Amino acid sequence: MIYVVWNTLFNLLSQEEQVRCFENVSAHLTEEGSFVVEALMPSFLYRLRDDQHVDAEAIEVDEVRLDVLRHDPVRQHIDESHVSLSGEGVRLFPVAQRYAWPSELDLMARIAGLRFKER
């Protein structure tokens, strides 16, 4: 079994890289093997205003933590940063991802010669 946990596949920032991942997995699995992909459904994207999001994750006396996100629907990219504002300064914790819809993941699997078992 090959298991890709919690959106790790989406850290590959192009569809070509993601397809190559599926092909590499296929080359390493036995006939009885399974490829498990744990990934979020990007349904929250419909709630974005102007393809952006800002959320105060925590407000403390000595620190404020924000989550800021920019969405590119054409490239299916999310550029996000967790921002910490405190007396020590500003710290950024960036995240870049290329999400894929379940139907696209299914197609990548078929391209790689894998067959669907269950969702």
Secondary structure, 3 states (H helix, E strand, C coil): CEEECCCHHHHCCCHHHHHHHHHHHHHHCCCCCCEEECCCCHHHHHHCECCEEEEEEEECCCEEEEEEEEEECCCCEEEEEEEEEECCEEEEEEEEEECCCHHHHHHHHHHCCCCCCCC
